[in-house]
């Protein structure tokens, strides 16, 4: 997996996850990044819950944030959207919380951070 590393211009942006393709929605951000060809690629996407939780750092009890700064130096370290919906109510989607490392369902109309991923086919 190759993870998006935030820069100063987009490090603190937050998005809804309603899927409407608008500029304030995660889907709109994904479309813009793929149109731009970030790092020469146009297959960026929201990660699954398992993928996003794989970068949570559980190495120190009570450590904040629950992510390694050396690998992900910029960005909001609260909740980040995943591509998955909550099965019992599709108006909710799953997020991973990088403050404590938890996974939870949130209303897709609320805002959260986004960290994109792609799979290197090489």
C-alpha positions, 0 to 999 in steps of 0.5 A: 500500500502507498499512503497519501502524505499530507502537505501544508495546503491540505493537512487540516482539511476535513470532508463529509463522506456522503458520496455526492462528489462535491468539493467538501466531500471525500469523493470530490477530494478523491476525484480531484487527486486522481485528476491531478495524478498525485505521484503519477497515479490516478487510482487513489481511493479511501482505504477500507477499515482494515487498511486504515487501522493498519497504520494505527500505532498501538506501541505506547499506552496513552500515546497521542496521536496513535500514528507515527509522526515520522511516517505521517508528519502532517494531517489531522490526527482525529478521525479519518473516513474509510470507504466502508458503510455501516451495514445497519444504517447506510447513512453512517460510515466507518472512521478510524480515530487516530487519537486513541486508535478506535474504529466507530460509525459516524453520520456520513454528513459529518466531517472527518479527515481523509487519508488516501491509499493506493496499491502499487501493482509492481 
